[in-house]
């Protein structure tokens, strides 16, 4: 859960941040964020597992999740 801990540290600095975790670790990530005092930490949840997927599937996932990331981070998509 270092991703969540790092994201909480960035958020503490009042900077936009999104933690990315796989759905297998979603509950643990949200519990970690809450325990660190960041219950509203933005978390983007990817399907699990990622490492065993082929390149085409990973590209499809990236295309699907990129707009979600942009929305969570609060950026305006060109």
mmJSON file of the N, C-alpha and C atoms, coordinates in Angstrom:
{"data_MODEL":{"atom_site":{
"group_PDB":["ATOM","ATOM","ATOM","ATOM","ATOM","ATOM","ATOM","ATOM","ATOM","ATOM","ATOM","ATOM","ATOM","ATOM","ATOM","ATOM","ATOM","ATOM","ATOM","ATOM","ATOM","ATOM","ATOM","ATOM","ATOM","ATOM","ATOM","ATOM","ATOM","ATOM","ATOM","ATOM","ATOM","ATOM","ATOM","ATOM","ATOM","ATOM","ATOM","ATOM","ATOM","ATOM","ATOM","ATOM","ATOM","ATOM","ATOM","ATOM","ATOM","ATOM","ATOM","ATOM","ATOM","ATOM","ATOM","ATOM","ATOM","ATOM","ATOM","ATOM","ATOM","ATOM","ATOM","ATOM","ATOM","ATOM","ATOM","ATOM","ATOM","ATOM","ATOM","ATOM","ATOM","ATOM","ATOM","ATOM","ATOM","ATOM","ATOM","ATOM","ATOM","ATOM","ATOM","ATOM","ATOM","ATOM","ATOM","ATOM","ATOM","ATOM","ATOM","ATOM","ATOM","ATOM","ATOM","ATOM","ATOM","ATOM","ATOM","ATOM","ATOM","ATOM","ATOM","ATOM","ATOM","ATOM","ATOM","ATOM","ATOM","ATOM","ATOM","ATOM","ATOM","ATOM","ATOM","ATOM","ATOM","ATOM","ATOM","ATOM","ATOM","ATOM","ATOM","ATOM","ATOM","ATOM","ATOM","ATOM","ATOM","ATOM","ATOM","ATOM","ATOM","ATOM","ATOM","ATOM","ATOM","ATOM","ATOM","ATOM","ATOM","ATOM","ATOM","ATOM","ATOM","ATOM","ATOM","ATOM","ATOM","ATOM","ATOM","ATOM","ATOM","ATOM","ATOM","ATOM","ATOM","ATOM","ATOM","ATOM","ATOM","ATOM","ATOM","ATOM","ATOM","ATOM","ATOM","ATOM","ATOM","ATOM","ATOM","ATOM","ATOM","ATOM","ATOM","ATOM","ATOM","ATOM","ATOM","ATOM","ATOM","ATOM","ATOM","ATOM","ATOM","ATOM","ATOM","ATOM","ATOM","ATOM","ATOM","ATOM","ATOM","ATOM","ATOM","ATOM","ATOM","ATOM","ATOM","ATOM","ATOM","ATOM","ATOM","ATOM","ATOM","ATOM","ATOM","ATOM","ATOM","ATOM","ATOM","ATOM","ATOM","ATOM","ATOM","ATOM","ATOM","ATOM","ATOM","ATOM","ATOM","ATOM","ATOM","ATOM","ATOM","ATOM","ATOM","ATOM","ATOM","ATOM","ATOM","ATOM","ATOM","ATOM"],
"id":[1,2,3,4,5,6,7,8,9,10,11,12,13,14,15,16,17,18,19,20,21,22,23,24,25,26,27,28,29,30,31,32,33,34,35,36,37,38,39,40,41,42,43,44,45,46,47,48,49,50,51,52,53,54,55,56,57,58,59,60,61,62,63,64,65,66,67,68,69,70,71,72,73,74,75,76,77,78,79,80,81,82,83,84,85,86,87,88,89,90,91,92,93,94,95,96,97,98,99,100,101,102,103,104,105,106,107,108,109,110,111,112,113,114,115,116,117,118,119,120,121,122,123,124,125,126,127,128,129,130,131,132,133,134,135,136,137,138,139,140,141,142,143,144,145,146,147,148,149,150,151,152,153,154,155,156,157,158,159,160,161,162,163,164,165,166,167,168,169,170,171,172,173,174,175,176,177,178,179,180,181,182,183,184,185,186,187,188,189,190,191,192,193,194,195,196,197,198,199,200,201,202,203,204,205,206,207,208,209,210,211,212,213,214,215,216,217,218,219,220,221,222,223,224,225,226,227,228,229,230,231,232,233,234],
"type_symbol":["N","C","C","N","C","C","N","C","C","N","C","C","N","C","C","N","C","C","N","C","C","N","C","C","N","C","C","N","C","C","N","C","C","N","C","C","N","C","C","N","C","C","N","C","C","N","C","C","N","C","C","N","C","C","N","C","C","N","C","C","N","C","C","N","C","C","N","C","C","N","C","C","N","C","C","N","C","C","N","C","C","N","C","C","N","C","C","N","C","C","N","C","C","N","C","C","N","C","C","N","C","C","N","C","C","N","C","C","N","C","C","N","C","C","N","C","C","N","C","C","N","C","C","N","C","C","N","C","C","N","C","C","N","C","C","N","C","C","N","C","C","N","C","C","N","C","C","N","C","C","N","C","C","N","C","C","N","C","C","N","C","C","N","C","C","N","C","C","N","C","C","N","C","C","N","C","C","N","C","C","N","C","C","N","C","C","N","C","C","N","C","C","N","C","C","N","C","C","N","C","C","N","C","C","N","C","C","N","C","C","N","C","C","N","C","C","N","C","C","N","C","C","N","C","C","N","C","C","N","C","C","N","C","C"],
"label_atom_id":["N","CA","C","N","CA","C","N","CA","C","N","CA","C","N","CA","C","N","CA","C","N","CA","C","N","CA","C","N","CA","C","N","CA","C","N","CA","C","N","CA","C","N","CA","C","N","CA","C","N","CA","C","N","CA","C","N","CA","C","N","CA","C","N","CA","C","N","CA","C","N","CA","C","N","CA","C","N","CA","C","N","CA","C","N","CA","C","N","CA","C","N","CA","C","N","CA","C","N","CA","C","N","CA","C","N","CA","C","N","CA","C","N","CA","C","N","CA","C","N","CA","C","N","CA","C","N","CA","C","N","CA","C","N","CA","C","N","CA","C","N","CA","C","N","CA","C","N","CA","C","N","CA","C","N","CA","C","N","CA","C","N","CA","C","N","CA","C","N","CA","C","N","CA","C","N","CA","C","N","CA","C","N","CA","C","N","CA","C","N","CA","C","N","CA","C","N","CA","C","N","CA","C","N","CA","C","N","CA","C","N","CA","C","N","CA","C","N","CA","C","N","CA","C","N","CA","C","N","CA","C","N","CA","C","N","CA","C","N","CA","C","N","CA","C","N","CA","C","N","CA","C","N","CA","C","N","CA","C","N","CA","C","N","CA","C","N","CA","C","N","CA","C"],
"label_alt_id":[null,null,null,null,null,null,null,null,null,null,null,null,null,null,null,null,null,null,null,null,null,null,null,null,null,null,null,null,null,null,null,null,null,null,null,null,null,null,null,null,null,null,null,null,null,null,null,null,null,null,null,null,null,null,null,null,null,null,null,null,null,null,null,null,null,null,null,null,null,null,null,null,null,null,null,null,null,null,null,null,null,null,null,null,null,null,null,null,null,null,null,null,null,null,null,null,null,null,null,null,null,null,null,null,null,null,null,null,null,null,null,null,null,null,null,null,null,null,null,null,null,null,null,null,null,null,null,null,null,null,null,null,null,null,null,null,null,null,null,null,null,null,null,null,null,null,null,null,null,null,null,null,null,null,null,null,null,null,null,null,null,null,null,null,null,null,null,null,null,null,null,null,null,null,null,null,null,null,null,null,null,null,null,null,null,null,null,null,null,null,null,null,null,null,null,null,null,null,null,null,null,null,null,null,null,null,null,null,null,null,null,null,null,null,null,null,null,null,null,null,null,null,null,null,null,null,null,null,null,null,null,null,null,null],
"label_comp_id":["UNK","UNK","UNK","UNK","UNK","UNK","UNK","UNK","UNK","UNK","UNK","UNK","UNK","UNK","UNK","UNK","UNK","UNK","UNK","UNK","UNK","UNK","UNK","UNK","UNK","UNK","UNK","UNK","UNK","UNK","UNK","UNK","UNK","UNK","UNK","UNK","UNK","UNK","UNK","UNK","UNK","UNK","UNK","UNK","UNK","UNK","UNK","UNK","UNK","UNK","UNK","UNK","UNK","UNK","UNK","UNK","UNK","UNK","UNK","UNK","UNK","UNK","UNK","UNK","UNK","UNK","UNK","UNK","UNK","UNK","UNK","UNK","UNK","UNK","UNK","UNK","UNK","UNK","UNK","UNK","UNK","UNK","UNK","UNK","UNK","UNK","UNK","UNK","UNK","UNK","UNK","UNK","UNK","UNK","UNK","UNK","UNK","UNK","UNK","UNK","UNK","UNK","UNK","UNK","UNK","UNK","UNK","UNK","UNK","UNK","UNK","UNK","UNK","UNK","UNK","UNK","UNK","UNK","UNK","UNK","UNK","UNK","UNK","UNK","UNK","UNK","UNK","UNK","UNK","UNK","UNK","UNK","UNK","UNK","UNK","UNK","UNK","UNK","UNK","UNK","UNK","UNK","UNK","UNK","UNK","UNK","UNK","UNK","UNK","UNK","UNK","UNK","UNK","UNK","UNK","UNK","UNK","UNK","UNK","UNK","UNK","UNK","UNK","UNK","UNK","UNK","UNK","UNK","UNK","UNK","UNK","UNK","UNK","UNK","UNK","UNK","UNK","UNK","UNK","UNK","UNK","UNK","UNK","UNK","UNK","UNK","UNK","UNK","UNK","UNK","UNK","UNK","UNK","UNK","UNK","UNK","UNK","UNK","UNK","UNK","UNK","UNK","UNK","UNK","UNK","UNK","UNK","UNK","UNK","UNK","UNK","UNK","UNK","UNK","UNK","UNK","UNK","UNK","UNK","UNK","UNK","UNK","UNK","UNK","UNK","UNK","UNK","UNK","UNK","UNK","UNK","UNK","UNK","UNK"],
"label_asym_id":["A","A","A","A","A","A","A","A","A","A","A","A","A","A","A","A","A","A","A","A","A","A","A","A","A","A","A","A","A","A","A","A","A","A","A","A","A","A","A","A","A","A","A","A","A","A","A","A","A","A","A","A","A","A","A","A","A","A","A","A","A","A","A","A","A","A","A","A","A","A","A","A","A","A","A","A","A","A","A","A","A","A","A","A","A","A","A","A","A","A","A","A","A","A","A","A","A","A","A","A","A","A","A","A","A","A","A","A","A","A","A","A","A","A","A","A","A","A","A","A","A","A","A","A","A","A","A","A","A","A","A","A","A","A","A","A","A","A","A","A","A","A","A","A","A","A","A","A","A","A","A","A","A","A","A","A","A","A","A","A","A","A","A","A","A","A","A","A","A","A","A","A","A","A","A","A","A","A","A","A","A","A","A","A","A","A","A","A","A","A","A","A","A","A","A","A","A","A","A","A","A","A","A","A","A","A","A","A","A","A","A","A","A","A","A","A","A","A","A","A","A","A","A","A","A","A","A","A","A","A","A","A","A","A"],
"label_entity_id":["1","1","1","1","1","1","1","1","1","1","1","1","1","1","1","1","1","1","1","1","1","1","1","1","1","1","1","1","1","1","1","1","1","1","1","1","1","1","1","1","1","1","1","1","1","1","1","1","1","1","1","1","1","1","1","1","1","1","1","1","1","1","1","1","1","1","1","1","1","1","1","1","1","1","1","1","1","1","1","1","1","1","1","1","1","1","1","1","1","1","1","1","1","1","1","1","1","1","1","1","1","1","1","1","1","1","1","1","1","1","1","1","1","1","1","1","1","1","1","1","1","1","1","1","1","1","1","1","1","1","1","1","1","1","1","1","1","1","1","1","1","1","1","1","1","1","1","1","1","1","1","1","1","1","1","1","1","1","1","1","1","1","1","1","1","1","1","1","1","1","1","1","1","1","1","1","1","1","1","1","1","1","1","1","1","1","1","1","1","1","1","1","1","1","1","1","1","1","1","1","1","1","1","1","1","1","1","1","1","1","1","1","1","1","1","1","1","1","1","1","1","1","1","1","1","1","1","1","1","1","1","1","1","1"],
"label_seq_id":[1,1,1,2,2,2,3,3,3,4,4,4,5,5,5,6,6,6,7,7,7,8,8,8,9,9,9,10,10,10,11,11,11,12,12,12,13,13,13,14,14,14,15,15,15,16,16,16,17,17,17,18,18,18,19,19,19,20,20,20,21,21,21,22,22,22,23,23,23,24,24,24,25,25,25,26,26,26,27,27,27,28,28,28,29,29,29,30,30,30,31,31,31,32,32,32,33,33,33,34,34,34,35,35,35,36,36,36,37,37,37,38,38,38,39,39,39,40,40,40,41,41,41,42,42,42,43,43,43,44,44,44,45,45,45,46,46,46,47,47,47,48,48,48,49,49,49,50,50,50,51,51,51,52,52,52,53,53,53,54,54,54,55,55,55,56,56,56,57,57,57,58,58,58,59,59,59,60,60,60,61,61,61,62,62,62,63,63,63,64,64,64,65,65,65,66,66,66,67,67,67,68,68,68,69,69,69,70,70,70,71,71,71,72,72,72,73,73,73,74,74,74,75,75,75,76,76,76,77,77,77,78,78,78],
"pdbx_PDB_ins_code":[null,null,null,null,null,null,null,null,null,null,null,null,null,null,null,null,null,null,null,null,null,null,null,null,null,null,null,null,null,null,null,null,null,null,null,null,null,null,null,null,null,null,null,null,null,null,null,null,null,null,null,null,null,null,null,null,null,null,null,null,null,null,null,null,null,null,null,null,null,null,null,null,null,null,null,null,null,null,null,null,null,null,null,null,null,null,null,null,null,null,null,null,null,null,null,null,null,null,null,null,null,null,null,null,null,null,null,null,null,null,null,null,null,null,null,null,null,null,null,null,null,null,null,null,null,null,null,null,null,null,null,null,null,null,null,null,null,null,null,null,null,null,null,null,null,null,null,null,null,null,null,null,null,null,null,null,null,null,null,null,null,null,null,null,null,null,null,null,null,null,null,null,null,null,null,null,null,null,null,null,null,null,null,null,null,null,null,null,null,null,null,null,null,null,null,null,null,null,null,null,null,null,null,null,null,null,null,null,null,null,null,null,null,null,null,null,null,null,null,null,null,null,null,null,null,null,null,null,null,null,null,null,null,null],
"Cartn_x":[0.802,0.0,0.85,2.098,2.962,2.385,1.68,1.053,0.083,-0.733,-1.706,-0.991,0.015,0.771,1.45,2.06,2.702,1.685,0.543,-0.497,-1.009,-1.184,-1.632,-0.601,0.677,1.737,1.681,1.407,1.283,0.056,-1.051,-2.289,-2.097,-1.302,-1.023,-0.357,0.328,0.984,0.029,-1.245,-2.298,-2.062,-1.59,-1.379,-2.326,-2.725,-3.632,-2.912,-3.606,-3.005,-4.11,-3.783,-4.669,-3.823,-4.255,-3.579,-4.181,-3.343,-3.804,-3.554,-4.632,-4.521,-5.369,-5.039,-5.859,-7.016,-8.102,-9.304,-9.081,-8.101,-7.756,-7.372,-6.838,-6.325,-7.144,-8.291,-9.113,-9.512,-10.048,-10.49,-9.328,-8.224,-7.04,-6.548,-6.566,-6.138,-7.016,-8.319,-9.245,-9.099,-8.904,-8.685,-7.391,-6.35,-5.063,-5.218,-5.882,-6.095,-6.876,-7.914,-8.742,-7.909,-7.104,-6.272,-5.223,-4.827,-3.843,-4.499,-5.819,-6.51,-6.897,-6.944,-7.302,-8.442,-9.605,-10.702,-11.243,-10.995,-11.489,-10.408,-9.29,-8.21,-8.771,-8.426,-8.908,-8.118,-8.849,-8.235,-8.84,-7.978,-8.393,-8.158,-9.205,-9.138,-9.079,-7.961,-7.736,-8.127,-8.41,-8.703,-7.451,-7.69,-6.589,-6.677,-5.567,-4.197,-3.873,-2.882,-2.418,-1.204,-0.333,0.954,0.824,-0.268,-0.404,-1.159,-1.535,-2.309,-1.389,-1.908,-1.102,-1.175,-0.323,-0.196,-1.51,-2.224,-3.493,-4.496,-4.559,-5.481,-5.061,-3.758,-3.267,-3.562,-3.423,-3.745,-5.236,-6.069,-7.508,-7.83,-7.198,-7.405,-6.929,-5.771,-5.252,-6.215,-6.746,-7.693,-8.983,-9.401,-10.62,-10.431,-9.276,-9.072,-8.472,-7.872,-7.279,-8.309,-9.484,-10.475,-10.898,-10.94,-11.292,-10.216,-8.952,-7.837,-7.909,-8.133,-8.213,-9.33,-10.457,-11.58,-11.221,-10.612,-10.257,-9.205,-8.243,-7.16,-7.639,-8.783,-9.342,-8.768,-8.162,-7.575,-8.619,-8.387,-9.262,-8.618,-9.374,-8.848,-8.933,-7.818,-7.814,-8.754],
"Cartn_y":[-1.188,0.0,1.259,1.108,2.289,3.324,2.886,3.828,4.735,4.174,4.954,5.85,5.33,6.143,7.321,7.06,8.135,9.167,8.699,9.617,10.473,9.892,10.654,11.72,11.39,12.371,13.539,13.24,14.295,15.144,14.493,15.206,16.13,15.684,16.488,17.819,17.818,19.032,19.879,19.51,20.22,20.193,19.047,18.848,17.767,17.913,16.919,15.586,14.515,13.187,12.137,11.069,9.911,8.673,7.837,6.561,5.518,4.724,3.666,2.313,1.55,0.22,-0.753,-2.017,-3.048,-3.401,-3.871,-4.132,-5.132,-5.979,-6.933,-6.209,-4.986,-4.238,-2.994,-2.848,-1.657,-1.437,-2.444,-2.295,-1.93,-2.623,-2.339,-0.911,-0.487,0.87,1.925,1.725,2.689,2.698,1.525,1.45,2.154,1.977,2.634,4.145,4.632,6.076,6.634,5.932,6.367,6.398,5.373,5.299,6.411,6.886,7.967,9.349,9.37,10.641,11.232,10.396,10.838,9.976,10.022,9.145,9.439,10.641,11.014,10.968,10.295,10.173,9.581,10.18,9.691,8.441,7.374,6.092,5.59,5.3,4.728,3.229,2.454,1.008,0.293,-0.381,-1.15,-2.611,-3.313,-4.742,-5.515,-6.644,-7.497,-8.85,-9.401,-8.89,-8.125,-7.295,-6.577,-7.263,-7.801,-8.309,-9.493,-10.202,-11.373,-11.065,-9.822,-9.452,-9.151,-9.41,-9.111,-7.615,-7.182,-5.76,-5.154,-5.866,-5.349,-5.103,-6.012,-5.857,-4.681,-4.537,-3.414,-2.075,-2.023,-0.789,-0.467,-1.483,-1.276,-0.739,-1.305,-0.848,0.596,0.906,2.278,3.268,2.918,3.804,3.965,2.913,2.968,3.802,3.667,4.287,5.689,6.068,7.403,8.505,8.471,9.517,9.542,8.389,8.326,8.995,8.754,9.395,10.917,11.389,12.817,13.458,12.778,13.279,13.34,12.285,12.261,13.308,13.51,14.453,15.899,16.061,17.395,18.173,17.467,18.12,18.233,19.151,19.316,18.569,17.684,16.881,17.702,17.749,18.515,17.951],
"Cartn_z":[0.0,0.0,0.0,-0.453,-0.546,-1.503,-2.524,-3.455,-2.716,-1.862,-1.1,-0.099,0.56,1.52,0.822,-0.33,-1.084,-1.551,-2.042,-2.504,-1.349,-0.183,0.982,1.35,1.22,1.499,0.519,-0.737,-1.744,-1.456,-1.141,-0.829,0.375,1.329,2.519,2.142,1.007,0.496,-0.347,-0.35,-1.087,-2.592,-3.083,-4.512,-5.011,-6.263,-6.859,-6.996,-6.61,-6.683,-6.793,-7.468,-7.573,-7.317,-6.408,-6.176,-7.106,-7.727,-8.625,-7.957,-7.788,-7.199,-8.015,-7.931,-8.572,-7.645,-8.236,-7.443,-6.313,-6.452,-5.395,-4.096,-4.231,-3.085,-2.768,-3.394,-3.219,-1.762,-1.119,0.282,1.187,1.011,1.835,1.584,0.323,-0.004,0.637,0.568,1.175,2.709,3.288,4.747,5.136,4.348,4.608,4.534,3.488,3.329,4.515,4.91,6.042,7.333,7.543,8.749,8.779,7.614,7.523,7.589,7.759,7.841,6.497,5.462,4.111,3.561,4.213,3.804,2.404,1.9,0.575,-0.497,-0.2,-1.186,-2.476,-3.586,-4.881,-5.258,-5.523,-5.864,-7.169,-8.122,-9.402,-9.321,-9.533,-9.334,-10.683,-10.91,-12.132,-11.928,-13.027,-12.903,-12.478,-11.85,-11.374,-12.054,-12.45,-12.414,-13.703,-13.64,-14.835,-15.464,-14.632,-15.138,-16.101,-16.066,-16.939,-18.237,-18.433,-19.63,-20.797,-21.998,-23.187,-23.496,-24.41,-24.718,-25.218,-26.053,-26.584,-25.459,-24.515,-23.394,-22.508,-22.288,-21.487,-22.158,-23.469,-24.195,-24.084,-24.166,-24.018,-22.626,-21.621,-20.244,-20.087,-20.658,-20.579,-21.22,-22.373,-23.053,-22.25,-21.592,-20.788,-19.524,-18.881,-17.582,-17.642,-18.768,-18.869,-18.609,-19.23,-18.934,-17.461,-16.839,-15.415,-14.565,-14.953,-14.242,-14.392,-15.617,-15.877,-15.051,-14.98,-14.183,-12.708,-12.178,-10.761,-10.399,-11.279,-10.971,-11.113,-11.806,-11.962,-13.12,-14.058,-15.227,-16.332,-17.213,-18.369,-19.525,-20.108,-21.217,-22.505,-23.265,-24.521,-25.549],
"occupancy":[1.0,1.0,1.0,1.0,1.0,1.0,1.0,1.0,1.0,1.0,1.0,1.0,1.0,1.0,1.0,1.0,1.0,1.0,1.0,1.0,1.0,1.0,1.0,1.0,1.0,1.0,1.0,1.0,1.0,1.0,1.0,1.0,1.0,1.0,1.0,1.0,1.0,1.0,1.0,1.0,1.0,1.0,1.0,1.0,1.0,1.0,1.0,1.0,1.0,1.0,1.0,1.0,1.0,1.0,1.0,1.0,1.0,1.0,1.0,1.0,1.0,1.0,1.0,1.0,1.0,1.0,1.0,1.0,1.0,1.0,1.0,1.0,1.0,1.0,1.0,1.0,1.0,1.0,1.0,1.0,1.0,1.0,1.0,1.0,1.0,1.0,1.0,1.0,1.0,1.0,1.0,1.0,1.0,1.0,1.0,1.0,1.0,1.0,1.0,1.0,1.0,1.0,1.0,1.0,1.0,1.0,1.0,1.0,1.0,1.0,1.0,1.0,1.0,1.0,1.0,1.0,1.0,1.0,1.0,1.0,1.0,1.0,1.0,1.0,1.0,1.0,1.0,1.0,1.0,1.0,1.0,1.0,1.0,1.0,1.0,1.0,1.0,1.0,1.0,1.0,1.0,1.0,1.0,1.0,1.0,1.0,1.0,1.0,1.0,1.0,1.0,1.0,1.0,1.0,1.0,1.0,1.0,1.0,1.0,1.0,1.0,1.0,1.0,1.0,1.0,1.0,1.0,1.0,1.0,1.0,1.0,1.0,1.0,1.0,1.0,1.0,1.0,1.0,1.0,1.0,1.0,1.0,1.0,1.0,1.0,1.0,1.0,1.0,1.0,1.0,1.0,1.0,1.0,1.0,1.0,1.0,1.0,1.0,1.0,1.0,1.0,1.0,1.0,1.0,1.0,1.0,1.0,1.0,1.0,1.0,1.0,1.0,1.0,1.0,1.0,1.0,1.0,1.0,1.0,1.0,1.0,1.0,1.0,1.0,1.0,1.0,1.0,1.0,1.0,1.0,1.0,1.0,1.0,1.0],
"B_iso_or_equiv":[0.0,0.0,0.0,0.0,0.0,0.0,0.0,0.0,0.0,0.0,0.0,0.0,0.0,0.0,0.0,0.0,0.0,0.0,0.0,0.0,0.0,0.0,0.0,0.0,0.0,0.0,0.0,0.0,0.0,0.0,0.0,0.0,0.0,0.0,0.0,0.0,0.0,0.0,0.0,0.0,0.0,0.0,0.0,0.0,0.0,0.0,0.0,0.0,0.0,0.0,0.0,0.0,0.0,0.0,0.0,0.0,0.0,0.0,0.0,0.0,0.0,0.0,0.0,0.0,0.0,0.0,0.0,0.0,0.0,0.0,0.0,0.0,0.0,0.0,0.0,0.0,0.0,0.0,0.0,0.0,0.0,0.0,0.0,0.0,0.0,0.0,0.0,0.0,0.0,0.0,0.0,0.0,0.0,0.0,0.0,0.0,0.0,0.0,0.0,0.0,0.0,0.0,0.0,0.0,0.0,0.0,0.0,0.0,0.0,0.0,0.0,0.0,0.0,0.0,0.0,0.0,0.0,0.0,0.0,0.0,0.0,0.0,0.0,0.0,0.0,0.0,0.0,0.0,0.0,0.0,0.0,0.0,0.0,0.0,0.0,0.0,0.0,0.0,0.0,0.0,0.0,0.0,0.0,0.0,0.0,0.0,0.0,0.0,0.0,0.0,0.0,0.0,0.0,0.0,0.0,0.0,0.0,0.0,0.0,0.0,0.0,0.0,0.0,0.0,0.0,0.0,0.0,0.0,0.0,0.0,0.0,0.0,0.0,0.0,0.0,0.0,0.0,0.0,0.0,0.0,0.0,0.0,0.0,0.0,0.0,0.0,0.0,0.0,0.0,0.0,0.0,0.0,0.0,0.0,0.0,0.0,0.0,0.0,0.0,0.0,0.0,0.0,0.0,0.0,0.0,0.0,0.0,0.0,0.0,0.0,0.0,0.0,0.0,0.0,0.0,0.0,0.0,0.0,0.0,0.0,0.0,0.0,0.0,0.0,0.0,0.0,0.0,0.0,0.0,0.0,0.0,0.0,0.0,0.0],
"pdbx_formal_charge":[null,null,null,null,null,null,null,null,null,null,null,null,null,null,null,null,null,null,null,null,null,null,null,null,null,null,null,null,null,null,null,null,null,null,null,null,null,null,null,null,null,null,null,null,null,null,null,null,null,null,null,null,null,null,null,null,null,null,null,null,null,null,null,null,null,null,null,null,null,null,null,null,null,null,null,null,null,null,null,null,null,null,null,null,null,null,null,null,null,null,null,null,null,null,null,null,null,null,null,null,null,null,null,null,null,null,null,null,null,null,null,null,null,null,null,null,null,null,null,null,null,null,null,null,null,null,null,null,null,null,null,null,null,null,null,null,null,null,null,null,null,null,null,null,null,null,null,null,null,null,null,null,null,null,null,null,null,null,null,null,null,null,null,null,null,null,null,null,null,null,null,null,null,null,null,null,null,null,null,null,null,null,null,null,null,null,null,null,null,null,null,null,null,null,null,null,null,null,null,null,null,null,null,null,null,null,null,null,null,null,null,null,null,null,null,null,null,null,null,null,null,null,null,null,null,null,null,null,null,null,null,null,null,null],
"auth_seq_id":[1,1,1,2,2,2,3,3,3,4,4,4,5,5,5,6,6,6,7,7,7,8,8,8,9,9,9,10,10,10,11,11,11,12,12,12,13,13,13,14,14,14,15,15,15,16,16,16,17,17,17,18,18,18,19,19,19,20,20,20,21,21,21,22,22,22,23,23,23,24,24,24,25,25,25,26,26,26,27,27,27,28,28,28,29,29,29,30,30,30,31,31,31,32,32,32,33,33,33,34,34,34,35,35,35,36,36,36,37,37,37,38,38,38,39,39,39,40,40,40,41,41,41,42,42,42,43,43,43,44,44,44,45,45,45,46,46,46,47,47,47,48,48,48,49,49,49,50,50,50,51,51,51,52,52,52,53,53,53,54,54,54,55,55,55,56,56,56,57,57,57,58,58,58,59,59,59,60,60,60,61,61,61,62,62,62,63,63,63,64,64,64,65,65,65,66,66,66,67,67,67,68,68,68,69,69,69,70,70,70,71,71,71,72,72,72,73,73,73,74,74,74,75,75,75,76,76,76,77,77,77,78,78,78],
"auth_comp_id":["UNK","UNK","UNK","UNK","UNK","UNK","UNK","UNK","UNK","UNK","UNK","UNK","UNK","UNK","UNK","UNK","UNK","UNK","UNK","UNK","UNK","UNK","UNK","UNK","UNK","UNK","UNK","UNK","UNK","UNK","UNK","UNK","UNK","UNK","UNK","UNK","UNK","UNK","UNK","UNK","UNK","UNK","UNK","UNK","UNK","UNK","UNK","UNK","UNK","UNK","UNK","UNK","UNK","UNK","UNK","UNK","UNK","UNK","UNK","UNK","UNK","UNK","UNK","UNK","UNK","UNK","UNK","UNK","UNK","UNK","UNK","UNK","UNK","UNK","UNK","UNK","UNK","UNK","UNK","UNK","UNK","UNK","UNK","UNK","UNK","UNK","UNK","UNK","UNK","UNK","UNK","UNK","UNK","UNK","UNK","UNK","UNK","UNK","UNK","UNK","UNK","UNK","UNK","UNK","UNK","UNK","UNK","UNK","UNK","UNK","UNK","UNK","UNK","UNK","UNK","UNK","UNK","UNK","UNK","UNK","UNK","UNK","UNK","UNK","UNK","UNK","UNK","UNK","UNK","UNK","UNK","UNK","UNK","UNK","UNK","UNK","UNK","UNK","UNK","UNK","UNK","UNK","UNK","UNK","UNK","UNK","UNK","UNK","UNK","UNK","UNK","UNK","UNK","UNK","UNK","UNK","UNK","UNK","UNK","UNK","UNK","UNK","UNK","UNK","UNK","UNK","UNK","UNK","UNK","UNK","UNK","UNK","UNK","UNK","UNK","UNK","UNK","UNK","UNK","UNK","UNK","UNK","UNK","UNK","UNK","UNK","UNK","UNK","UNK","UNK","UNK","UNK","UNK","UNK","UNK","UNK","UNK","UNK","UNK","UNK","UNK","UNK","UNK","UNK","UNK","UNK","UNK","UNK","UNK","UNK","UNK","UNK","UNK","UNK","UNK","UNK","UNK","UNK","UNK","UNK","UNK","UNK","UNK","UNK","UNK","UNK","UNK","UNK","UNK","UNK","UNK","UNK","UNK","UNK"],
"auth_asym_id":["A","A","A","A","A","A","A","A","A","A","A","A","A","A","A","A","A","A","A","A","A","A","A","A","A","A","A","A","A","A","A","A","A","A","A","A","A","A","A","A","A","A","A","A","A","A","A","A","A","A","A","A","A","A","A","A","A","A","A","A","A","A","A","A","A","A","A","A","A","A","A","A","A","A","A","A","A","A","A","A","A","A","A","A","A","A","A","A","A","A","A","A","A","A","A","A","A","A","A","A","A","A","A","A","A","A","A","A","A","A","A","A","A","A","A","A","A","A","A","A","A","A","A","A","A","A","A","A","A","A","A","A","A","A","A","A","A","A","A","A","A","A","A","A","A","A","A","A","A","A","A","A","A","A","A","A","A","A","A","A","A","A","A","A","A","A","A","A","A","A","A","A","A","A","A","A","A","A","A","A","A","A","A","A","A","A","A","A","A","A","A","A","A","A","A","A","A","A","A","A","A","A","A","A","A","A","A","A","A","A","A","A","A","A","A","A","A","A","A","A","A","A","A","A","A","A","A","A","A","A","A","A","A","A"],
"auth_atom_id":["N","CA","C","N","CA","C","N","CA","C","N","CA","C","N","CA","C","N","CA","C","N","CA","C","N","CA","C","N","CA","C","N","CA","C","N","CA","C","N","CA","C","N","CA","C","N","CA","C","N","CA","C","N","CA","C","N","CA","C","N","CA","C","N","CA","C","N","CA","C","N","CA","C","N","CA","C","N","CA","C","N","CA","C","N","CA","C","N","CA","C","N","CA","C","N","CA","C","N","CA","C","N","CA","C","N","CA","C","N","CA","C","N","CA","C","N","CA","C","N","CA","C","N","CA","C","N","CA","C","N","CA","C","N","CA","C","N","CA","C","N","CA","C","N","CA","C","N","CA","C","N","CA","C","N","CA","C","N","CA","C","N","CA","C","N","CA","C","N","CA","C","N","CA","C","N","CA","C","N","CA","C","N","CA","C","N","CA","C","N","CA","C","N","CA","C","N","CA","C","N","CA","C","N","CA","C","N","CA","C","N","CA","C","N","CA","C","N","CA","C","N","CA","C","N","CA","C","N","CA","C","N","CA","C","N","CA","C","N","CA","C","N","CA","C","N","CA","C","N","CA","C","N","CA","C","N","CA","C","N","CA","C","N","CA","C","N","CA","C","N","CA","C"],
"pdbx_PDB_model_num":[1,1,1,1,1,1,1,1,1,1,1,1,1,1,1,1,1,1,1,1,1,1,1,1,1,1,1,1,1,1,1,1,1,1,1,1,1,1,1,1,1,1,1,1,1,1,1,1,1,1,1,1,1,1,1,1,1,1,1,1,1,1,1,1,1,1,1,1,1,1,1,1,1,1,1,1,1,1,1,1,1,1,1,1,1,1,1,1,1,1,1,1,1,1,1,1,1,1,1,1,1,1,1,1,1,1,1,1,1,1,1,1,1,1,1,1,1,1,1,1,1,1,1,1,1,1,1,1,1,1,1,1,1,1,1,1,1,1,1,1,1,1,1,1,1,1,1,1,1,1,1,1,1,1,1,1,1,1,1,1,1,1,1,1,1,1,1,1,1,1,1,1,1,1,1,1,1,1,1,1,1,1,1,1,1,1,1,1,1,1,1,1,1,1,1,1,1,1,1,1,1,1,1,1,1,1,1,1,1,1,1,1,1,1,1,1,1,1,1,1,1,1,1,1,1,1,1,1,1,1,1,1,1,1]
}}}
